[in-house]
Amino acid sequence: MTTSDSTSAPKEQSVHDVLDMKPLGDRKFLGPSVPSAFTRTFGGQVVAQALRAAQLTVEGKRAHSLHSYFLEGGIAAQPIEFEVEHVRDGRTFSCRRVEGFQNGKRMMIMTVNFHHDKDRGPEHATAMPHVPGPEEAIDHLEIRPRSAQKRKLDWMDWDIRAVEESKLTEEQLHPAGQGTHQYLWFKNTGVMGDDQDVHQAALTYLSDMTLLYTALLDHPEQELQVASLDHAMWFLRPVRVDEWLLVDQYSPSAGGGVGLTKGNVFNQQGELVAVLSQEGLMREPN
């Protein structure tokens, strides 16, 4: 989502503050406002809160995919009201549709599908890239655009490290002729507990932190208007955000003022735990 600067620095917050949803009755929840260095609501907050609202209406199943669209920019200092529609509850799957509102305007829509953990079938997964670990990586803000620097104040409970390009081979940066890849390590430094729903929602929050910047790597000097348009995730295996996660991010395409980005999320055991996809506005200023 579009961001703009604020004049005051936020108080320290945690992802638990973001996910502390207040039930309003009749399948409605209030997503709290959280201190921010920006006046516009962070897109990761919106999708994480929408997922959390959906989770609170489902029992016995975990989210396995979500698809969301950002419709209106939000005001960070104001809470968001989420309405959850029960689309379907089956024996194996459940589906929810979530809408987020602020000041009477619909900010976003999301569809979330849930699946129980009793099914078994074939198994395979993309292998984890062999890149330097978090202990050899650098603070991600050292390679971020200047516009991203204030986000550090919003993400005080996250340790985010980037693998330097100088430590990567050409094949790692451009596998099979693909667009530029970047590799980032993420870990939440707070006490997260064992609730898998909370870890999924926290992963959704972090998934929007750096993904769209990947599409800008090959255009570092170009002045652009940038905003998230949609966001999708697939939860493939159990995840813990309080342990190091490697996100392999890349941009398959950019054109017509829009950039597409993808991300594969691995734990340190080499398991592919989630796949991310996001499309964003990347247009020259009018």
PASEBA-1860 file (N, C-alpha, C; in nm, 3 decimals):
! residues 286
1> MTTSDSTS> 0.084/-0.119/0.000/0.000/0.000/0.000/0.088/0.124/0.000 ~ 0.037/0.233/-0.051/0.113/0.355/-0.058/0.150/0.404/0.081 ~ 0.271/0.457/0.094/0.315/0.511/0.222/0.356/0.655/0.206 ~ 0.343/0.733/0.314/0.393/0.870/0.316/0.448/0.899/0.453 ~ 0.541/0.994/0.462/0.611/1.020/0.586/0.524/1.087/0.690 ~ 0.555/1.058/0.815/0.492/1.125/0.928/0.599/1.205/1.000 ~ 0.558/1.304/1.077/0.656/1.390/1.143/0.699/1.337/1.278 ~ 0.627/1.240/1.333/0.661/1.190/1.466/0.700/1.044/1.461
9> APKEQSVH> 0.795/1.004/1.547/0.840/0.866/1.552/0.745/0.783/1.637 ~ 0.724/0.656/1.601/0.630/0.574/1.676/0.691/0.519/1.803 ~ 0.605/0.477/1.895/0.651/0.402/2.010/0.680/0.260/1.965 ~ 0.763/0.192/2.043/0.798/0.055/2.007/0.673/-0.033/2.011 ~ 0.659/-0.122/1.913/0.544/-0.210/1.905/0.593/-0.351/1.875 ~ 0.502/-0.448/1.885/0.535/-0.585/1.848/0.425/-0.636/1.756 ~ 0.453/-0.750/1.691/0.353/-0.807/1.602/0.231/-0.853/1.681 ~ 0.249/-0.883/1.811/0.134/-0.918/1.894/0.037/-0.800/1.907
17> DVLDMKPL> 0.090/-0.678/1.912/0.003/-0.560/1.915/-0.080/-0.552/1.788 ~ -0.018/-0.582/1.675/-0.087/-0.576/1.546/-0.201/-0.677/1.541 ~ -0.179/-0.796/1.599/-0.274/-0.907/1.585/-0.375/-0.916/1.699 ~ -0.376/-0.818/1.787/-0.466/-0.819/1.903/-0.605/-0.771/1.861 ~ -0.680/-0.861/1.797/-0.809/-0.826/1.740/-0.918/-0.821/1.847 ~ -1.006/-0.723/1.836/-1.116/-0.708/1.930/-1.246/-0.755/1.865 ~ -1.313/-0.858/1.920/-1.441/-0.902/1.864/-1.548/-0.794/1.880 ~ -1.625/-0.772/1.774/-1.733/-0.674/1.777/-1.869/-0.740/1.767
25> GDRKFLGP> -1.871/-0.875/1.758/-1.996/-0.946/1.743/-2.037/-0.957/1.597 ~ -2.121/-1.054/1.567/-2.174/-1.075/1.432/-2.063/-1.085/1.329 ~ -1.960/-1.164/1.361/-1.848/-1.191/1.270/-1.772/-1.065/1.230 ~ -1.766/-0.971/1.322/-1.691/-0.848/1.299/-1.580/-0.836/1.402 ~ -1.467/-0.778/1.360/-1.351/-0.762/1.447/-1.288/-0.626/1.421 ~ -1.229/-0.570/1.526/-1.158/-0.443/1.514/-1.009/-0.468/1.518 ~ -0.942/-0.434/1.409/-0.796/-0.443/1.404/-0.737/-0.316/1.460 ~ -0.652/-0.324/1.563/-0.604/-0.204/1.629/-0.513/-0.120/1.540
33> SVPSAFTR> -0.517/0.010/1.563/-0.415/0.096/1.504/-0.288/0.076/1.583 ~ -0.175/0.086/1.518/-0.047/0.068/1.585/0.044/0.186/1.550 ~ 0.132/0.225/1.641/0.222/0.337/1.611/0.301/0.312/1.484 ~ 0.320/0.416/1.404/0.390/0.401/1.277/0.468/0.526/1.244 ~ 0.576/0.509/1.170/0.654/0.622/1.121/0.588/0.682/0.997 ~ 0.479/0.622/0.950/0.411/0.666/0.829/0.267/0.700/0.859 ~ 0.208/0.785/0.776/0.068/0.820/0.794/-0.023/0.716/0.729 ~ 0.024/0.644/0.628/-0.056/0.542/0.561/-0.033/0.406/0.627
41> TFGGQVVA> -0.138/0.327/0.633/-0.131/0.196/0.696/-0.042/0.102/0.615 ~ 0.045/0.029/0.684/0.131/-0.070/0.622/0.046/-0.186/0.570 ~ 0.067/-0.224/0.443/-0.014/-0.329/0.383/-0.004/-0.461/0.456 ~ 0.115/-0.493/0.510/0.131/-0.617/0.585/0.042/-0.622/0.707 ~ 0.020/-0.506/0.769/-0.071/-0.500/0.884/-0.212/-0.536/0.841 ~ -0.256/-0.481/0.729/-0.393/-0.503/0.683/-0.418/-0.650/0.651 ~ -0.328/-0.713/0.574/-0.351/-0.853/0.537/-0.337/-0.946/0.657 ~ -0.244/-0.913/0.749/-0.228/-0.997/0.869/-0.351/-0.990/0.957
49> QALRAAQL> -0.406/-0.871/0.975/-0.526/-0.857/1.056/-0.647/-0.922/0.990 ~ -0.657/-0.911/0.858/-0.768/-0.976/0.789/-0.759/-1.127/0.804 ~ -0.638/-1.183/0.790/-0.621/-1.327/0.810/-0.656/-1.366/0.953 ~ -0.611/-1.285/1.049/-0.640/-1.318/1.190/-0.790/-1.316/1.216 ~ -0.861/-1.221/1.157/-1.006/-1.217/1.174/-1.070/-1.344/1.119 ~ -1.024/-1.389/1.002/-1.079/-1.511/0.943/-1.048/-1.632/1.030 ~ -0.925/-1.639/1.081/-0.885/-1.752/1.166/-0.975/-1.766/1.288 ~ -1.016/-1.654/1.343/-1.095/-1.655/1.465/-1.237/-1.706/1.443
57> TVEGKRAH> -1.274/-1.734/1.317/-1.407/-1.788/1.287/-1.401/-1.934/1.242 ~ -1.283/-1.996/1.247/-1.266/-2.133/1.197/-1.206/-2.219/1.308 ~ -1.256/-2.340/1.323/-1.202/-2.434/1.420/-1.157/-2.562/1.350 ~ -1.043/-2.617/1.395/-0.997/-2.746/1.346/-0.930/-2.745/1.210 ~ -0.905/-2.626/1.154/-0.837/-2.616/1.024/-0.739/-2.500/1.028 ~ -0.638/-2.508/0.942/-0.538/-2.401/0.929/-0.550/-2.337/0.791 ~ -0.517/-2.209/0.784/-0.515/-2.141/0.655/-0.412/-2.208/0.564 ~ -0.451/-2.232/0.440/-0.353/-2.283/0.343/-0.332/-2.188/0.226
65> SLHSYFLE> -0.421/-2.090/0.207/-0.396/-1.989/0.104/-0.482/-1.867/0.131 ~ -0.433/-1.752/0.084/-0.510/-1.628/0.089/-0.481/-1.547/-0.036 ~ -0.583/-1.471/-0.076/-0.572/-1.384/-0.193/-0.641/-1.253/-0.157 ~ -0.568/-1.143/-0.166/-0.624/-1.016/-0.122/-0.595/-0.905/-0.222 ~ -0.680/-0.803/-0.218/-0.663/-0.685/-0.302/-0.674/-0.560/-0.215 ~ -0.581/-0.467/-0.235/-0.586/-0.338/-0.167/-0.667/-0.241/-0.253 ~ -0.770/-0.183/-0.195/-0.861/-0.096/-0.270/-0.844/0.051/-0.236 ~ -0.817/0.080/-0.109/-0.801/0.219/-0.063/-0.685/0.224/0.036
73> GGIAAQPI> -0.609/0.332/0.032/-0.506/0.352/0.132/-0.568/0.378/0.268 ~ -0.507/0.324/0.373/-0.558/0.342/0.508/-0.480/0.446/0.586 ~ -0.539/0.489/0.698/-0.474/0.585/0.788/-0.418/0.507/0.906 ~ -0.287/0.510/0.924/-0.221/0.426/1.024/-0.271/0.452/1.166 ~ -0.309/0.575/1.195/-0.349/0.611/1.330/-0.491/0.568/1.364 ~ -0.561/0.508/1.270/-0.699/0.468/1.294/-0.714/0.316/1.283 ~ -0.801/0.256/1.365/-0.824/0.111/1.356/-0.900/0.075/1.230 ~ -0.903/-0.055/1.200/-0.972/-0.106/1.082/-1.078/-0.206/1.128
81> EFEVEHVR> -1.199/-0.194/1.075/-1.305/-0.288/1.107/-1.312/-0.395/0.998 ~ -1.309/-0.521/1.041/-1.311/-0.633/0.948/-1.442/-0.710/0.962 ~ -1.502/-0.741/0.849/-1.624/-0.821/0.845/-1.593/-0.953/0.776 ~ -1.628/-1.063/0.839/-1.596/-1.196/0.788/-1.724/-1.265/0.740 ~ -1.723/-1.309/0.614/-1.834/-1.385/0.558/-1.798/-1.533/0.556 ~ -1.887/-1.617/0.609/-1.869/-1.761/0.604/-1.914/-1.810/0.466 ~ -1.820/-1.830/0.376/-1.855/-1.873/0.241/-1.892/-2.020/0.239 ~ -1.810/-2.103/0.308/-1.838/-2.247/0.309/-1.764/-2.313/0.423
89> DGRTFSCR> -1.827/-2.411/0.486/-1.763/-2.497/0.585/-1.789/-2.641/0.544 ~ -1.686/-2.708/0.495/-1.697/-2.847/0.456/-1.620/-2.937/0.551 ~ -1.622/-3.065/0.523/-1.550/-3.160/0.609/-1.400/-3.138/0.601 ~ -1.349/-3.104/0.482/-1.206/-3.091/0.460/-1.161/-2.945/0.453 ~ -1.242/-2.862/0.391/-1.204/-2.723/0.367/-1.308/-2.628/0.423 ~ -1.262/-2.507/0.458/-1.350/-2.396/0.491/-1.301/-2.273/0.415 ~ -1.395/-2.187/0.379/-1.359/-2.066/0.304/-1.422/-1.944/0.371 ~ -1.344/-1.838/0.381/-1.391/-1.712/0.437/-1.359/-1.597/0.342
97> RVEGFQNG> -1.449/-1.501/0.339/-1.425/-1.376/0.267/-1.422/-1.264/0.370 ~ -1.318/-1.182/0.364/-1.298/-1.075/0.463/-1.294/-0.941/0.391 ~ -1.362/-0.844/0.448/-1.354/-0.707/0.398/-1.309/-0.616/0.512 ~ -1.218/-0.523/0.480/-1.170/-0.427/0.579/-1.221/-0.288/0.549 ~ -1.270/-0.218/0.653/-1.330/-0.085/0.635/-1.264/0.016/0.729 ~ -1.254/0.137/0.679/-1.206/0.248/0.761/-1.282/0.374/0.718 ~ -1.344/0.441/0.814/-1.423/0.561/0.784/-1.530/0.534/0.677 ~ -1.588/0.414/0.683/-1.694/0.379/0.591/-1.648/0.337/0.453
105> KRMMIMTV> -1.518/0.344/0.426/-1.465/0.304/0.296/-1.408/0.163/0.302 ~ -1.434/0.085/0.200/-1.381/-0.050/0.193/-1.236/-0.043/0.146 ~ -1.143/-0.082/0.235/-1.000/-0.073/0.208/-0.946/-0.192/0.132 ~ -0.997/-0.309/0.168/-0.941/-0.431/0.110/-1.043/-0.543/0.112 ~ -1.020/-0.643/0.027/-1.098/-0.766/0.028/-1.001/-0.884/0.026 ~ -1.039/-0.991/0.091/-0.952/-1.109/0.097/-1.039/-1.234/0.100 ~ -0.991/-1.337/0.032/-1.048/-1.470/0.042/-0.943/-1.561/0.105 ~ -0.982/-1.636/0.208/-0.890/-1.727/0.277/-0.950/-1.867/0.275
113> NFHHDKDR> -0.870/-1.965/0.240/-0.914/-2.103/0.243/-0.841/-2.177/0.354 ~ -0.914/-2.264/0.423/-0.860/-2.341/0.535/-0.872/-2.490/0.504 ~ -0.779/-2.569/0.559/-0.772/-2.712/0.530/-0.733/-2.785/0.657 ~ -0.794/-2.901/0.684/-0.750/-2.977/0.801/-0.619/-3.050/0.769 ~ -0.555/-3.108/0.871/-0.421/-3.166/0.854/-0.423/-3.319/0.846 ~ -0.536/-3.377/0.805/-0.548/-3.523/0.806/-0.525/-3.586/0.669 ~ -0.524/-3.506/0.564/-0.506/-3.563/0.430/-0.359/-3.597/0.405 ~ -0.336/-3.703/0.326/-0.200/-3.745/0.288/-0.196/-3.767/0.138
121> GPEHATAM> -0.080/-3.741/0.076/-0.064/-3.759/-0.067/0.081/-3.744/-0.107 ~ 0.108/-3.729/-0.237/0.246/-3.714/-0.283/0.312/-3.592/-0.221 ~ 0.443/-3.595/-0.208/0.517/-3.482/-0.151/0.639/-3.450/-0.236 ~ 0.660/-3.322/-0.262/0.784/-3.271/-0.321/0.789/-3.121/-0.292 ~ 0.905/-3.061/-0.309/0.919/-2.918/-0.281/1.046/-2.866/-0.346 ~ 1.045/-2.739/-0.382/1.164/-2.672/-0.431/1.271/-2.674/-0.323 ~ 1.394/-2.697/-0.364/1.505/-2.704/-0.268/1.546/-2.565/-0.223 ~ 1.591/-2.555/-0.101/1.639/-2.429/-0.046/1.770/-2.388/-0.115
129> PHVPGPEE> 1.784/-2.264/-0.157/1.909/-2.219/-0.219/2.026/-2.228/-0.120 ~ 2.143/-2.259/-0.172/2.263/-2.265/-0.087/2.327/-2.126/-0.084 ~ 2.281/-2.045/0.008/2.332/-1.908/0.022/2.384/-1.890/0.165 ~ 2.467/-1.787/0.188/2.517/-1.764/0.324/2.405/-1.749/0.425 ~ 2.429/-1.794/0.548/2.329/-1.791/0.653/2.314/-1.653/0.716 ~ 2.224/-1.639/0.812/2.196/-1.508/0.872/2.317/-1.448/0.943 ~ 2.404/-1.533/0.997/2.522/-1.482/1.068/2.619/-1.412/0.973 ~ 2.610/-1.438/0.842/2.697/-1.375/0.743/2.627/-1.264/0.667
137> AIDHLEIR> 2.499/-1.239/0.696/2.421/-1.139/0.624/2.430/-1.003/0.694 ~ 2.382/-0.900/0.626/2.389/-0.763/0.677/2.248/-0.708/0.701 ~ 2.239/-0.600/0.779/2.111/-0.533/0.802/2.051/-0.495/0.666 ~ 1.926/-0.536/0.644/1.865/-0.515/0.513/1.856/-0.368/0.475 ~ 1.853/-0.278/0.574/1.839/-0.136/0.543/1.963/-0.079/0.474 ~ 2.074/-0.152/0.480/2.195/-0.106/0.411/2.179/-0.111/0.260 ~ 2.084/-0.190/0.211/2.066/-0.200/0.066/1.927/-0.152/0.023 ~ 1.848/-0.097/0.116/1.713/-0.054/0.083/1.711/0.089/0.028
145> PRSAQKRK> 1.609/0.123/-0.051/1.593/0.262/-0.093/1.576/0.353/0.028 ~ 1.612/0.479/0.013/1.603/0.573/0.125/1.461/0.581/0.180 ~ 1.361/0.564/0.093/1.222/0.572/0.137/1.185/0.463/0.236 ~ 1.266/0.355/0.242/1.234/0.243/0.331/1.296/0.259/0.469 ~ 1.385/0.355/0.487/1.460/0.363/0.611/1.372/0.383/0.735 ~ 1.264/0.459/0.723/1.179/0.484/0.840/1.103/0.361/0.886 ~ 1.094/0.260/0.801/1.023/0.139/0.841/1.093/0.070/0.959 ~ 1.220/0.096/0.979/1.291/0.035/1.090/1.221/0.065/1.222
153> LDWMDWDI> 1.160/0.182/1.233/1.091/0.220/1.356/0.964/0.139/1.376 ~ 0.906/0.088/1.266/0.784/0.008/1.275/0.813/-0.138/1.305 ~ 0.934/-0.184/1.272/0.966/-0.326/1.278/1.072/-0.356/1.383 ~ 1.057/-0.297/1.502/1.161/-0.310/1.604/1.174/-0.452/1.659 ~ 1.069/-0.533/1.645/1.078/-0.670/1.697/1.113/-0.771/1.586 ~ 1.165/-0.722/1.474/1.207/-0.809/1.365/1.355/-0.789/1.336 ~ 1.427/-0.899/1.320/1.566/-0.896/1.275/1.564/-0.936/1.127 ~ 1.598/-0.842/1.039/1.591/-0.865/0.894/1.731/-0.844/0.836
161> RAVEESKL> 1.784/-0.947/0.772/1.920/-0.941/0.719/1.922/-0.983/0.573 ~ 2.002/-0.911/0.495/2.013/-0.938/0.352/2.146/-1.005/0.321 ~ 2.141/-1.102/0.229/2.264/-1.163/0.180/2.321/-1.071/0.073 ~ 2.445/-1.030/0.090/2.507/-0.936/-0.003/2.528/-1.000/-0.140 ~ 2.506/-0.920/-0.244/2.524/-0.970/-0.380/2.666/-1.020/-0.405 ~ 2.763/-0.957/-0.339/2.903/-0.996/-0.360/2.930/-1.139/-0.312 ~ 2.840/-1.193/-0.229/2.857/-1.329/-0.178/2.774/-1.431/-0.255 ~ 2.712/-1.387/-0.365/2.628/-1.474/-0.445/2.688/-1.494/-0.583
169> TEEQLHPA> 2.663/-1.609/-0.641/2.708/-1.637/-0.777/2.608/-1.578/-0.877 ~ 2.648/-1.569/-1.003/2.557/-1.521/-1.106/2.437/-1.613/-1.119 ~ 2.456/-1.742/-1.101/2.345/-1.836/-1.108/2.247/-1.814/-0.994 ~ 2.295/-1.774/-0.876/2.206/-1.746/-0.764/2.129/-1.616/-0.784 ~ 2.192/-1.518/-0.848/2.125/-1.390/-0.872/2.026/-1.399/-0.988 ~ 2.061/-1.475/-1.092/1.975/-1.487/-1.211/1.962/-1.634/-1.250 ~ 1.894/-1.715/-1.170/1.881/-1.857/-1.204/1.805/-1.877/-1.335 ~ 1.863/-1.954/-1.424/1.797/-1.990/-1.550/1.741/-1.868/-1.624
177> GQGTHQYL> 1.818/-1.757/-1.619/1.776/-1.638/-1.692/1.663/-1.560/-1.629 ~ 1.627/-1.591/-1.507/1.518/-1.520/-1.440/1.563/-1.380/-1.400 ~ 1.466/-1.298/-1.356/1.497/-1.166/-1.305/1.580/-1.175/-1.177 ~ 1.629/-1.062/-1.132/1.716/-1.058/-1.015/1.651/-1.120/-0.892 ~ 1.724/-1.207/-0.825/1.682/-1.263/-0.697/1.753/-1.188/-0.585 ~ 1.685/-1.175/-0.471/1.753/-1.131/-0.350/1.711/-1.225/-0.237 ~ 1.801/-1.242/-0.141/1.780/-1.340/-0.036/1.786/-1.268/0.098 ~ 1.678/-1.279/0.175/1.671/-1.212/0.304/1.636/-1.312/0.413
185> WFKNTGVM> 1.698/-1.294/0.529/1.669/-1.374/0.648/1.582/-1.291/0.741 ~ 1.477/-1.353/0.795/1.384/-1.287/0.886/1.373/-1.369/1.015 ~ 1.359/-1.298/1.126/1.326/-1.364/1.253/1.261/-1.264/1.346 ~ 1.153/-1.306/1.411/1.093/-1.221/1.513/1.167/-1.242/1.644 ~ 1.198/-1.133/1.712/1.279/-1.140/1.834/1.196/-1.143/1.961 ~ 1.063/-1.143/1.948/0.977/-1.147/2.066/0.943/-1.289/2.108 ~ 0.855/-1.299/2.206/0.806/-1.429/2.254/0.677/-1.459/2.178 ~ 0.681/-1.559/2.090/0.570/-1.584/1.999/0.475/-1.695/2.044
193> GDDQDVHQ> 0.518/-1.782/2.135/0.432/-1.893/2.174/0.425/-1.999/2.066 ~ 0.329/-2.090/2.077/0.321/-2.206/1.988/0.197/-2.209/1.899 ~ 0.112/-2.108/1.905/-0.011/-2.108/1.826/0.024/-2.089/1.679 ~ -0.001/-2.194/1.599/0.034/-2.189/1.457/-0.044/-2.082/1.383 ~ -0.168/-2.053/1.425/-0.243/-1.945/1.363/-0.170/-1.812/1.377 ~ -0.116/-1.785/1.495/-0.045/-1.660/1.519/0.082/-1.653/1.436 ~ 0.154/-1.765/1.424/0.275/-1.766/1.342/0.241/-1.742/1.195 ~ 0.130/-1.799/1.148/0.088/-1.774/1.010/0.055/-1.626/0.989
201> AALTYLSD> -0.017/-1.568/1.082/-0.053/-1.427/1.069/0.070/-1.338/1.076 ~ 0.165/-1.373/1.163/0.289/-1.296/1.172/0.371/-1.309/1.044 ~ 0.373/-1.428/0.983/0.440/-1.446/0.855/0.374/-1.360/0.748 ~ 0.242/-1.350/0.752/0.170/-1.265/0.658/0.211/-1.119/0.675 ~ 0.228/-1.076/0.800/0.273/-0.940/0.826/0.410/-0.916/0.764 ~ 0.505/-1.005/0.790/0.642/-0.983/0.740/0.651/-0.999/0.588 ~ 0.557/-1.072/0.529/0.567/-1.100/0.385/0.559/-0.974/0.301 ~ 0.501/-0.867/0.354/0.488/-0.742/0.278/0.602/-0.645/0.306
209> MTLLYTAL> 0.696/-0.683/0.392/0.800/-0.589/0.433/0.894/-0.551/0.319 ~ 0.934/-0.647/0.240/1.041/-0.621/0.142/1.008/-0.674/0.003 ~ 0.897/-0.743/-0.013/0.874/-0.815/-0.138/0.870/-0.723/-0.260 ~ 0.796/-0.614/-0.252/0.780/-0.527/-0.369/0.911/-0.457/-0.407 ~ 0.999/-0.435/-0.308/1.128/-0.372/-0.339/1.210/-0.455/-0.437 ~ 1.183/-0.586/-0.443/1.257/-0.672/-0.533/1.241/-0.628/-0.678 ~ 1.123/-0.578/-0.713/1.098/-0.534/-0.851/1.174/-0.406/-0.885 ~ 1.229/-0.338/-0.784/1.301/-0.213/-0.808/1.451/-0.233/-0.819
217> LDHPEQEL> 1.499/-0.355/-0.796/1.644/-0.378/-0.790/1.714/-0.343/-0.921 ~ 1.650/-0.371/-1.031/1.712/-0.341/-1.161/1.684/-0.200/-1.210 ~ 1.617/-0.120/-1.125/1.582/0.018/-1.164/1.613/0.113/-1.048 ~ 1.737/0.111/-0.997/1.765/0.184/-0.872/1.760/0.336/-0.885 ~ 1.779/0.389/-1.003/1.783/0.534/-1.019/1.653/0.593/-1.070 ~ 1.556/0.510/-1.101/1.433/0.559/-1.161/1.336/0.604/-1.053 ~ 1.284/0.724/-1.067/1.185/0.777/-0.972/1.049/0.720/-1.007 ~ 0.986/0.653/-0.909/0.861/0.585/-0.935/0.762/0.605/-0.822
225> QVASLDHA> 0.635/0.601/-0.856/0.528/0.592/-0.757/0.502/0.444/-0.734 ~ 0.514/0.400/-0.607/0.507/0.258/-0.576/0.397/0.232/-0.473 ~ 0.315/0.130/-0.497/0.210/0.091/-0.402/0.171/-0.054/-0.428 ~ 0.143/-0.129/-0.322/0.097/-0.267/-0.336/-0.046/-0.269/-0.391 ~ -0.072/-0.361/-0.483/-0.204/-0.374/-0.543/-0.276/-0.500/-0.496 ~ -0.205/-0.611/-0.490/-0.264/-0.735/-0.443/-0.158/-0.818/-0.373 ~ -0.203/-0.921/-0.302/-0.112/-1.001/-0.221/-0.170/-1.141/-0.209 ~ -0.086/-1.242/-0.233/-0.132/-1.380/-0.222/-0.026/-1.463/-0.149
233> MWFLRPVR> -0.073/-1.564/-0.075/0.017/-1.652/-0.002/-0.037/-1.793/-0.002 ~ 0.057/-1.889/0.002/0.022/-2.029/0.019/0.104/-2.082/0.137 ~ 0.036/-2.132/0.238/0.101/-2.188/0.357/0.117/-2.339/0.334 ~ 0.239/-2.385/0.320/0.264/-2.522/0.276/0.298/-2.617/0.390 ~ 0.365/-2.566/0.493/0.406/-2.648/0.605/0.407/-2.561/0.731 ~ 0.406/-2.623/0.848/0.411/-2.542/0.971/0.531/-2.447/0.971 ~ 0.511/-2.330/1.031/0.614/-2.227/1.029/0.628/-2.166/1.167 ~ 0.750/-2.124/1.199/0.776/-2.047/1.321/0.853/-1.922/1.281
241> VDEWLLVD> 0.794/-1.806/1.311/0.861/-1.681/1.274/0.965/-1.638/1.377 ~ 0.969/-1.707/1.494/1.073/-1.676/1.592/1.198/-1.760/1.569 ~ 1.205/-1.829/1.456/1.325/-1.897/1.409/1.359/-1.840/1.272 ~ 1.485/-1.845/1.232/1.527/-1.784/1.108/1.454/-1.844/0.988 ~ 1.406/-1.756/0.901/1.342/-1.794/0.776/1.415/-1.725/0.661 ~ 1.445/-1.800/0.557/1.506/-1.743/0.437/1.396/-1.718/0.334 ~ 1.389/-1.595/0.282/1.294/-1.563/0.176/1.372/-1.534/0.048 ~ 1.354/-1.620/-0.051/1.413/-1.602/-0.184/1.313/-1.522/-0.266
249> QYSPSAGG> 1.347/-1.395/-0.294/1.255/-1.303/-0.360/1.305/-1.270/-0.500 ~ 1.212/-1.260/-0.595/1.250/-1.224/-0.731/1.130/-1.162/-0.803 ~ 1.158/-1.098/-0.915/1.053/-1.032/-0.992/1.052/-1.088/-1.134 ~ 0.952/-1.170/-1.168/0.948/-1.228/-1.302/0.925/-1.126/-1.413 ~ 0.854/-1.014/-1.379/0.819/-0.921/-1.484/0.783/-0.784/-1.426 ~ 0.811/-0.681/-1.505/0.762/-0.545/-1.478/0.731/-0.481/-1.611 ~ 0.619/-0.412/-1.619/0.582/-0.345/-1.743/0.446/-0.280/-1.730 ~ 0.423/-0.177/-1.809/0.294/-0.110/-1.805/0.263/-0.044/-1.673
257> GVGLTKGN> 0.367/-0.008/-1.598/0.347/0.056/-1.469/0.317/-0.038/-1.356 ~ 0.334/-0.171/-1.378/0.305/-0.271/-1.276/0.422/-0.369/-1.267 ~ 0.459/-0.407/-1.145/0.565/-0.506/-1.124/0.513/-0.625/-1.046 ~ 0.554/-0.744/-1.086/0.515/-0.868/-1.019/0.634/-0.923/-0.942 ~ 0.610/-0.963/-0.816/0.717/-1.021/-0.735/0.671/-1.154/-0.676 ~ 0.769/-1.242/-0.652/0.743/-1.374/-0.596/0.841/-1.398/-0.482 ~ 0.806/-1.489/-0.392/0.896/-1.523/-0.283/0.873/-1.665/-0.235 ~ 0.980/-1.739/-0.214/0.976/-1.871/-0.153/1.035/-1.861/-0.013
265> VFNQQGEL> 0.963/-1.913/0.086/1.003/-1.902/0.226/1.049/-2.038/0.276 ~ 1.172/-2.044/0.329/1.230/-2.168/0.379/1.268/-2.153/0.526 ~ 1.252/-2.261/0.603/1.309/-2.260/0.738/1.453/-2.309/0.732 ~ 1.523/-2.306/0.845/1.665/-2.342/0.844/1.688/-2.492/0.826 ~ 1.582/-2.570/0.833/1.594/-2.713/0.803/1.582/-2.739/0.653 ~ 1.564/-2.632/0.575/1.556/-2.644/0.430/1.417/-2.672/0.377 ~ 1.314/-2.667/0.462/1.178/-2.695/0.418/1.113/-2.570/0.358 ~ 1.046/-2.586/0.245/0.968/-2.478/0.186/0.838/-2.466/0.265
273> VAVLSQEG> 0.822/-2.357/0.341/0.706/-2.345/0.429/0.596/-2.256/0.373 ~ 0.630/-2.169/0.278/0.528/-2.079/0.221/0.577/-2.025/0.088 ~ 0.482/-1.982/0.005/0.510/-1.915/-0.121/0.432/-1.784/-0.123 ~ 0.496/-1.676/-0.167/0.437/-1.543/-0.168/0.427/-1.490/-0.311 ~ 0.329/-1.405/-0.333/0.318/-1.338/-0.462/0.253/-1.201/-0.440 ~ 0.308/-1.101/-0.507/0.253/-0.965/-0.492/0.272/-0.888/-0.621 ~ 0.170/-0.810/-0.655/0.180/-0.719/-0.769/0.168/-0.578/-0.716 ~ 0.249/-0.488/-0.773/0.249/-0.353/-0.723/0.256/-0.249/-0.833
281> LMREPN> 0.201/-0.134/-0.804/0.211/-0.020/-0.894/0.355/0.029/-0.895 ~ 0.411/0.048/-1.014/0.547/0.100/-1.032/0.546/0.192/-1.153 ~ 0.492/0.311/-1.136/0.476/0.399/-1.251/0.551/0.530/-1.232 ~ 0.588/0.590/-1.343/0.653/0.719/-1.338/0.553/0.824/-1.288 ~ 0.600/0.917/-1.205/0.508/1.020/-1.152/0.445/1.100/-1.264 ~ 0.318/1.132/-1.248/0.246/1.208/-1.351/0.293/1.353/-1.351
END
